[in-house]
């Protein structure tokens, strides 16, 4: 009897391992297909180079920002590849933070990105989180052990808007995407802030960018970004902070960022991350 129990246990274990491996292959194939779709849209180009002489109609803090983080004549970014590490939590109510590592691929000319994160969970397990905005469609997918999908959503107006909001906020990591020739419209607010507006595939989002005296973006703010709370989408005030600007490929980009939602008037962070590597391809 003991031998049969051991044999049965071994068979069940082998089936479980096989199921996980097959699931991981399917999920990896999904990621590759998303990257292929994103890459196919890289061909779209805003054209030209950074031209400081074209900034005369921009708000003064925006001009200071571009002149601080870019150089005149710099090529536009074609593809950005970022490696990140940090911690996140699923909502503002929990005190539990989970470590993550992530890779992110961005194609600024098509306002597209794919964020591929491995989030550590208890008992040495993990979940794979895919967030993306490709061809105007926002999507999110969570899979246990990078194998079994446990949550998925795509293409709702709220998700599309939230994903485009994220893209615009994170453009400080690929700053030529914030240029007017990349589709961003800037409106003055005061000496240290300006409103950035981006329209793509019928979706329009706006973010307040706040700048320090040097010209760095220190924070972004939205009066209402769509997020999912208690099983439904709501527009909630959203804010992010950026620190530790360093030179990368001839540009200044922040190596630390954090974002959170306002809950009863209090800002509650839900994501904190460091850029541990940044690689760029530029227009010729």
C-alpha positions in Angstrom: 0.0 0.0 0.0 2.8 2.4 0.9 4.4 1.9 -2.5 1.1 2.7 -4.2 0.7 5.9 -2.2 4.2 7.0 -3.1 3.6 6.2 -6.7 0.3 8.0 -6.8 1.9 11.0 -5.1 4.8 11.0 -7.6 2.3 10.8 -10.5 0.2 13.7 -9.1 3.4 15.7 -8.5 4.6 15.1 -12.1 1.2 16.1 -13.5 1.2 19.3 -11.4 4.7 20.2 -12.6 3.8 19.5 -16.2 0.7 21.6 -15.9 2.7 24.5 -14.5 5.4 24.2 -17.3 2.7 24.1 -20.0 1.0 27.1 -18.5 4.3 29.0 -18.3 5.0 28.2 -22.0 1.5 29.6 -22.9 2.0 32.7 -20.8 5.5 33.3 -22.3 4.0 32.9 -25.8 1.4 35.6 -24.9 4.2 38.0 -23.8 6.1 37.4 -27.0 3.0 38.1 -29.1 2.4 41.3 -27.2 6.0 42.4 -27.8 5.7 41.5 -31.4 2.6 43.7 -31.8 4.3 46.5 -29.9 7.4 46.2 -32.1 5.3 46.3 -35.3 4.0 49.7 -34.2 7.5 51.1 -33.5 7.7 52.0 -37.2 5.5 55.1 -36.5 7.7 58.1 -35.9 7.2 61.6 -34.7 10.2 62.6 -36.8 12.9 65.2 -36.2 15.1 65.8 -33.2 15.0 67.9 -30.1 15.0 71.5 -31.1 15.3 74.0 -28.3 14.4 76.9 -30.7 10.9 75.4 -31.0 10.1 75.8 -27.3 9.2 79.5 -27.3 5.5 78.9 -26.8 5.9 76.3 -24.0 5.3 77.2 -20.3 8.6 78.3 -18.7 8.9 75.3 -16.3 8.5 72.9 -19.2 11.2 74.7 -21.1 13.5 74.4 -18.1 12.7 70.7 -17.8 13.5 69.9 -21.5 16.7 72.0 -21.4 17.8 70.2 -18.2 17.1 66.6 -19.2 17.8 66.7 -22.9 20.4 68.3 -25.2 19.7 70.3 -28.3 19.7 68.0 -31.4 19.2 64.8 -29.3 17.5 62.0 -31.2 14.0 60.9 -30.3 13.6 57.7 -28.4 12.4 54.8 -30.6 12.3 52.1 -27.9 13.0 52.2 -24.2 13.8 49.0 -22.2 13.7 49.4 -18.4 14.5 47.0 -15.6 12.9 47.7 -12.2 12.8 46.4 -8.7 10.7 47.5 -5.8 7.6 46.8 -3.7 3.9 47.1 -4.2 0.6 46.5 -2.5 -2.8 45.6 -4.1 -4.8 48.4 -2.4 -4.5 51.2 0.1 -6.1 49.2 2.9 -3.5 46.5 3.3 -0.3 46.9 5.2 1.3 44.0 3.3 3.9 45.0 0.7 5.3 42.4 -1.9 8.7 42.6 -3.6 8.7 42.7 -7.4 11.1 42.7 -10.3 9.9 43.9 -13.7 10.9 44.6 -17.3 9.2 47.3 -19.3 9.3 47.9 -23.0 8.0 51.2 -24.3 7.5 52.4 -27.9 6.9 56.2 -27.5 5.9 56.8 -31.1 2.8 54.7 -30.7 2.3 55.5 -27.0 2.7 51.8 -26.2 4.1 49.9 -23.3 4.3 46.4 -21.8 5.1 46.0 -18.1 6.0 42.4 -17.2 6.5 41.9 -13.4 7.2 39.0 -11.1 5.7 39.6 -7.7 6.9 37.5 -4.8 4.2 35.9 -2.7 4.2 33.8 0.5 5.4 30.1 0.5 8.0 30.9 -2.2 5.2 31.4 -4.8 4.8 34.3 -7.1 2.3 35.9 -9.5 3.1 37.3 -12.9 1.5 40.7 -13.6 1.2 42.0 -17.2 0.1 45.6 -17.6 0.0 47.1 -21.1 -1.3 49.7 -23.5 -0.9 48.6 -27.1 -2.8 50.0 -30.1 -5.0 52.1 -27.8 -6.1 49.1 -25.7 -5.2 48.9 -22.0 -5.0 45.5 -20.5 -4.1 43.7 -17.2 -3.4 40.1 -16.5 -2.4 38.2 -13.4 -1.2 34.6 -13.5 -0.2 32.4 -10.6 3.3 30.9 -10.9 3.5 32.6 -14.3 1.1 29.8 -15.4 -2.5 30.0 -14.4 -4.5 33.1 -15.1 -6.4 34.3 -12.1 -7.5 37.7 -13.3 -7.7 39.4 -16.7 -9.3 42.5 -18.2 -8.8 44.5 -21.4 -10.2 47.2 -23.6 -12.7 48.9 -21.3 -12.8 52.7 -21.5 -11.7 53.0 -17.9 -8.8 50.6 -18.4 -7.7 52.4 -21.6 -7.8 55.7 -19.8 -5.9 54.5 -16.8 -3.2 52.9 -18.9 -2.7 56.0 -20.9 -2.5 58.0 -17.7 0.3 55.7 -16.6 2.1 56.0 -19.9 2.1 59.8 -19.6 3.3 59.8 -16.0 6.1 57.4 -16.7 7.3 59.3 -19.7 9.9 61.0 -17.4 11.8 57.7 -18.0 11.7 58.2 -21.8 11.5 62.1 -21.9 11.4 62.7 -25.6 7.9 61.3 -25.4 6.9 64.5 -23.6 7.8 66.8 -26.4 5.1 68.6 -28.4 6.2 66.8 -31.5 5.4 63.5 -29.7 1.8 64.6 -29.3 1.8 66.2 -25.8 0.1 69.6 -25.4 1.4 71.8 -22.5 -0.7 74.4 -20.7 0.7 76.8 -18.1 -0.4 76.6 -14.4 2.2 78.5 -12.5 6.0 79.0 -12.3 6.6 75.4 -11.1 3.8 73.4 -12.7 2.1 72.8 -16.1 -0.6 70.6 -17.4 0.3 67.9 -20.0 -2.5 66.6 -22.2 -2.3 63.6 -24.5 -4.9 62.2 -26.8 -4.6 58.8 -28.4 -7.1 56.6 -30.1 -10.0 58.7 -28.9 -8.8 58.8 -25.3 -7.7 62.1 -23.7 -5.8 62.2 -20.4 -4.2 65.1 -18.5 -1.6 65.3 -15.7 -0.2 68.1 -13.7 3.6 68.0 -13.8 5.4 69.7 -10.9 9.0 70.9 -11.3 11.7 72.0 -8.9 14.0 75.0 -9.4 16.5 72.9 -11.4 13.9 71.8 -13.9 13.3 68.2 -12.7 9.9 66.7 -12.6 9.4 66.0 -8.9 5.8 64.9 -9.0 2.7 64.3 -11.1 -0.9 64.6 -10.1 -4.3 63.8 -11.5 -7.6 64.9 -10.0 -9.1 61.7 -11.2 -7.5 58.6 -12.7 -9.6 55.4 -13.2 -8.7 52.6 -10.8 -10.5 49.5 -9.7 -11.8 49.7 -6.1 -14.2 47.2 -4.4 -14.8 45.5 -7.7 -15.7 48.6 -9.8 -13.9 51.4 -11.6 -13.8 54.8 -10.0 -12.0 58.0 -10.7 -9.8 58.8 -7.7 -7.0 61.4 -7.3 -3.6 59.9 -8.1 -0.1 61.2 -7.5 3.5 60.1 -8.1 6.9 61.3 -7.0 10.3 61.1 -8.8 13.8 61.3 -7.3 17.5 60.6 -8.0 18.0 62.0 -11.6 21.0 60.5 -13.3 22.4 60.5 -16.8 21.3 57.7 -19.1 22.2 57.7 -22.8 22.7 61.4 -22.7 19.5 62.2 -20.9 18.6 62.9 -17.3 16.0 60.4 -15.9 14.9 59.7 -12.4 15.9 56.3 -11.0 13.3 56.3 -8.2 9.5 56.6 -8.5 6.5 56.0 -6.3 2.7 56.4 -6.9 -0.4 56.2 -4.8 -4.1 57.0 -4.5 -5.8 59.5 -2.3 -8.0 57.8 0.3 -10.1 60.2 2.4 -7.8 63.0 1.5 -4.6 61.2 2.5 -2.1 60.0 -0.1 -1.5 56.3 0.2 1.4 54.9 -1.8 0.9 51.6 -3.5 4.0 51.3 -5.7 7.6 52.1 -5.1 10.3 51.2 -7.5 13.9 51.8 -8.7 15.2 51.8 -12.2 18.1 49.3 -12.1 18.9 49.5 -15.8 17.7 51.6 -18.8 18.5 50.9 -22.4 17.4 53.0 -25.4 17.2 52.8 -29.1 17.0 56.1 -30.9 15.8 57.3 -34.3 18.6 57.6 -36.8 
